[in-house]
Amino acid sequence: MASYEQALVVVQGVIRDLNDQQVAPVELSVSEDAPLIGPGGSLDSLGLVSLLVAVEESASAAGWKPLALLEDTSLYGEGASFSVRQVAELIRDRTEG
Amino acid sequence: MASQIHLVSDFNIEPFARLLRAQEKAHGFTVRAADFGQVIPGLRAPTEPFASGDIVLVWARAERIVAGFARVLDYEPVPEDALLAEVDDYAEAVLHAARQCAMVLIVDWTMPLGYRGLGPLNGRRGIGAGAHLVQMQAHLARRLEGAANVFSLSQASWTAAVGTAAATPKMWYAAKVPFSPQVFAEAAADVRSTIAGLRGEARRVVVVDLDDTMWGGVVGETGWQGLQLGGHHHLGEAFVDFQRALKALQRRGIQLAIASKNDEAVAMDAITSHPEMVLRRDDFSAWRISWQDKATGIRELADELNLGLKSLVFLDDNASERGRVRELLPDVLVPEWPADPTRYVQALHALRCFDVTTISAEDASRTQMYAQERERREAARGAGGPDAWLDSLGVVVEAQLLTADDLPRATQLLNKTNQLNLATRRLSETELSEWAAADGREVWTFRVSDRFGQSGLTGLLSVEHEGARTRIVDYLLSCRVMGRKVEETMLHHAWTRARAHGAVELEAMFSPTERNGPCLQLWRASGFAESPEHRFAWQADAEYLRPASVSLEVNGLAARDAHVASDAHAV
């Protein structure tokens, strides 16, 4: 399982990669309170899919319990809203046990 | 409106488009991604028409563009003729697009990532998908070989560079993106280097260090007999292979030069005497082998070769030497260099700065031309002054209206020449050909030779006749032949063309760039009257004399002008 700090490092690494890839029209912040998904977030649907798939890949590379974030519609359904911190917490929770 | 890069693909190419858009400042194009999945219609009848300055990049996978090939992958028997007929349709669509725009870039075909097919039978003609793909690719290349503005980019090299991270299946199923961001980054780098090549920004000279770069060891300490080069040693073999890779660059027109802190006699003895040296003295266009600062030597090399520092790449194993050259000569490209000599070839091949869109006969013989230039300089030192030297050269300039055979080299010259270039227009072969075909326009090419040898097609002049005025649109000359009165001979020829059309004035507008200062100096010394905004004019009733030291042939005939100038217009 991943600690919160480990999960945060993964999420921030993915965000930096997405910035390098110019996925979002503006540079995404890596600060824990920065919105990623929902109001204030600047990822469109392609950016969101890229983020979730990259997080899954990074978790897999770290040897954690496999994540299936893209299959969880609560992450990108109507009204979904997640900050960097919340995505890191989600990873911590989903890789438990 | 700025020229565009149109992306035409069978998949969601938006991630690639975003990368290219972020680099718009660097490549100067706006980027437009067409709706994916409509490749042939997108080439034949694009939603937004292609403009003559645009680039069309087609990234279509074989199994999506050739339906029969998808069936082959599913192990259905498909006759080769049927596959090639589909390739014909694709080729026709590409050629149609190529006639509308400046350049088409096609991403070449590979087997689907991870596809093993029939294993050992994959390459068997008539059965294996691998064999079918080779036939399709070869057929496509044959169909496109006559299109000078169609080029291919290698998807195989991008995926090989990235390895197993080349694709994430989930991105395909969720977003129809078949490649990873790393693959797109490799592709974007190739697009940038291709555009740079088209604009004449490719590097032209590799300046290389000697000790521990060209060979292993320090020649001043061990003599050439003690160097690690060739033999039965892995590092010795690696240095030989690195020299071979440099030699291959030289064969395609990239000059080699040396900047080394050494005793010149000792280093040259190694180059001449070591039996395993691949590169010999004549392979280098110039060298600075001394104890002076390398940055100073590199600046002198650029001067000697008549090239700007932006044409140079410097390779050195020593990080502090690289750092110093980077700091003092920021225009010189100084790539990071591996500590391990077995990686030198890989590092050289990874450099994209040599990409060009055409290679001419002049490129292949450039080193020989620089050797001739060295002989000219030595002759100049022995001559009784500049005029006597010029007279002794026996310069012959052949002017010829642009022909189809010369179009590739003329376009290359137009796009590569920076210093002695009046307008710095950058045109594709199609654009130059179309421009020249219009009424009232002429494009002339100039070949230069003298008693030391041929310099090839090294000058270009285009003029536009409008009523009583003839305007020089392009006036450019390779730096290799500067200073031999070819400059004035071309102006004389422009004057004869103006007179032939009854013009009373010959004019030229100089467009300044970062690098064409020498051209402005030339025009200011030309005798033409300068007015504001760098407009230069010559009243055509006065003859613009041809230099006496130059013989001029026009379309294969000796020029009939009666007058020559012994020292007119000291350009």
Interface residues (C-beta under 8 A of the other chain):
Chain A: D17 D20 Q21 Q22 V23 S45 L46 V49 S50 V53 E56 E57 L70
Chain B: N12 E14 P15 R18 L19 R21 A22 T168 K170 M171 A174 A175 V177 P181 F184 A185
